[in-house]
Amino acid sequence: MADVFINAQTVVVAATDTTLYTVPLTTEAVLKITATNIGGTARTFRIAVRRNGAAIANQMYLVFDASIVAQGTYERAGITLTATGGQDIIMVRADHADVVFACYGVEV
């Protein structure tokens, strides 16, 4: 199977867990995630990896209520996900819809 480029974006509803990306079954993905605050006020955000589609739990967070300055960007690269026992899911959340999320990478 050929590698597939990933380009996923989402705008969140304030204080709501939102799926950014789900790894297809029997696939591995290597990702970079960005969170960008397009507003004029500092905001907070979360990024979690739900392994095998499990319900969210504290140990799944890569970032928890981190502050992002107005018009600032946060990047996290080298995230490897798999879908062997179930589908890994990137979940994001922010305190305001001014925070937008994207992930880029490759499925192999």
LINJO-V733247 format. One record per residue. N is the residue number from 0. RES is the residue in one small letter. PHI is phi in degrees with one decimal (NA if undefined). PSI is psi in radians with two decimals (999 if undefined). Layout:
n: (N:N)
res: (RES:RES)
phi: (PHI:PHI)
psi: (PSI:PSI)
//
This chain:
n: (0:1:2:3:4:5:6:7:8:9:10:11:12:13:14:15:16:17:18:19:20:21:22:23:24:25:26:27:28:29:30:31:32:33:34:35:36:37:38:39:40:41:42:43:44:45:46:47:48:49:50:51:52:53:54:55:56:57:58:59:60:61:62:63:64:65:66:67:68:69:70:71:72:73:74:75:76:77:78:79:80:81:82:83:84:85:86:87:88:89:90:91:92:93:94:95:96:97:98:99:100:101:102:103:104:105:106:107)
res: (m:a:d:v:f:i:n:a:q:t:v:v:v:a:a:t:d:t:t:l:y:t:v:p:l:t:t:e:a:v:l:k:i:t:a:t:n:i:g:g:t:a:r:t:f:r:i:a:v:r:r:n:g:a:a:i:a:n:q:m:y:l:v:f:d:a:s:i:v:a:q:g:t:y:e:r:a:g:i:t:l:t:a:t:g:g:q:d:i:i:m:v:r:a:d:h:a:d:v:v:f:a:c:y:g:v:e:v)
phi: (NA:-76.5:-64.1:-119.3:-75.8:-105.8:-147.4:-120.4:-135.0:-154.3:-110.5:-90.0:-86.7:-49.8:57.7:-131.0:-63.2:-134.3:-76.7:-92.1:-157.0:-123.6:-71.4:-62.6:-55.4:56.3:-128.8:-117.6:-132.9:-117.1:-127.2:-124.5:-114.4:-123.5:-122.7:-126.6:-93.6:-88.4:-94.9:-100.8:-130.4:-59.8:-134.1:-120.2:-149.6:-134.9:-136.5:-135.5:-114.4:-91.9:-66.1:54.2:71.9:-63.6:-61.2:-61.7:-143.3:-53.7:-70.9:-87.0:-78.4:-85.2:-139.8:-131.3:50.8:-75.1:-86.8:-128.6:-66.3:-55.7:59.4:-98.9:-132.6:-115.1:-129.4:-136.9:-115.2:76.6:-86.2:-109.1:-122.4:-134.5:-134.9:-99.1:-98.5:167.3:-91.9:-75.6:-129.6:-90.1:-114.0:-126.7:-160.8:-146.6:-80.7:-157.1:-69.1:-68.2:-93.4:-113.5:-123.6:-145.4:-134.8:-133.0:166.8:-141.2:-97.3:-124.2)
psi: (2.42:2.64:2.55:2.24:2.41:2.34:1.60:2.41:2.72:2.63:2.29:2.72:2.34:2.34:0.63:2.23:2.31:2.33:2.17:-0.74:2.47:2.23:2.25:2.64:2.55:0.57:2.66:2.51:2.48:2.15:2.78:2.30:2.39:2.52:2.22:2.26:1.88:0.01:-3.09:0.15:2.50:2.52:2.99:2.70:2.89:2.61:2.29:2.71:2.01:1.68:2.31:0.48:0.26:2.73:2.59:2.41:2.78:-0.68:-0.13:-0.18:2.25:-0.60:2.31:1.99:0.71:2.55:2.44:2.16:2.82:2.28:0.46:2.87:2.43:2.40:2.49:2.09:2.92:0.46:2.11:2.21:2.66:2.83:1.14:-0.79:-0.11:3.09:2.19:2.48:2.31:2.11:2.39:2.82:2.57:2.81:-0.08:2.63:-0.08:-0.28:2.09:2.61:2.60:2.64:2.48:2.57:-2.68:2.45:2.31:999)
//
